[in-house]
């Protein structure tokens, strides 16, 4: 049908061993690979509309410098509470902003203000349900 999806992973890069977060989220290696492929540039605004426990934002922010803003949204206050604890443990509470939002109602951001969406889309396996997500 002419539709293609290309994926790639940088294989030959040495990274420092990541710290441990109090609440497990997306694996640091997967987060790093996603952010390397997305390549957030200095001055950009990066949004994770399903941030959950914030791991993707934390690992990405630690490996990408110069980003103007890292914004995490989630509808689950329990997940956001764990994300806030993870941010505190990682020393990233000033760099990453979190907000409770129902993504189905839209993000509380002006049109055109986001440069990059970086997310581990919820499939309902660990949180919520397949039907609900």
N, C-alpha and C positions, 0 to 999 in steps of 0.2 A: 503494500500500500504506500510505499515511499516514505514512511515515518521511521526515523532512526533515533536511538538514544545512545550516546557515547559516554562512557565512564572511564575514569583513569585514576590510578593511585600512584603517588610519588613513592618509589620504593627505596631509593638510596639516600635517605636523609637521616642523620643521627639526631635524636631528640633527648633532652634530659628526662629522667624518670619523673613522672608527675606525682604530685602530692596526693594524699588520700583525703577524700571528702567524707563528712559524716553521713551523708545520704547518697548512696550510689545512684548514678544516672547513666547516660550514654558513655560507653567506654572511651577513655582518653585518646586511644589510637584512632578510633572511628571519628571522634570529634576533630582531631587534628587533620585527618585526611579530608573530611568535609570542608573544613575552613581553608585548607591548602588549595582544594579544587575551586572553591568559590572566590578566593583571592580578594578579601576585603581590602580596599585601598585606603590610604590616609585621607581623612576628611569625610569618609562615608558614614552613613547611618545604617547600622545592621540590626535587623529585627528577627527574633524568634517568636512566632505567634503561638507556639505550643511549647513553651520553655520547660514545663514540668519542674524538675529539681535544679535546673539551671546549668547542668554539667556542660552541655554543648557551648553555651555562652562563656563559661569560665575557661574551658580549655582553649577555645578560639581566641578569646581576649588575651590570654597569656602568650599565644603564639603569633598574634598579628598586632603590630604596633601602629599607632597613628590614627586609628579609627575614631571618628568624632563621637559616636554614641553606640552603645550596646544596649538594646532594649528587649526585655523578656516579658511576654504576656502569657497568662494561663487563666482558665476559668475556675480552677480548683484551688481554694484557699489553703488546703493542706499541702499541696505540692509547692505552692508559693512560699509557705512557711519553711519547708525543707530547703527550697532554693535560697531563701534568705540566710539560713544557717550555713549552707554551702558557700555562699558569697563571703560571709564573715570568716569562715575557716580558711578560705583562699585569699583573704585580704583584698577582695574585689568589690566590696560593698559600695565604693565610690565610683567605680568604673562601669558597673552594670546596674541598670535601673529595672525594677520589676513592677508589674501592675496587674491586678485582677481584671480580666476582660473576657466577655463572651465573644469569641471571634466571629460568631455568626452575625453579630450586630455591628461588626466593623471595629477597626482599631481607632483609638483616640488620637490620631495623627493627621496632620493636614495632607491633602492629596499631593503626591509627588515628593514627599519628604523622606521617603525610604529609598535607599540605594540598593540594599541587598536583603533578601529574606533567606535565612539560614535556619533549617529546622529538621528535627527528627520527628516526622509526622506520626501522631499517635494512631496505632492500628487497633487498639483495644485489647491488647494481650496482657499488659501489666496493669493498666489503669483504664477505667471506664469499660466500655464494651465495644465490640465490633460494630454493632448497630448504632450505639450512641455516639461513637466517634466518626 
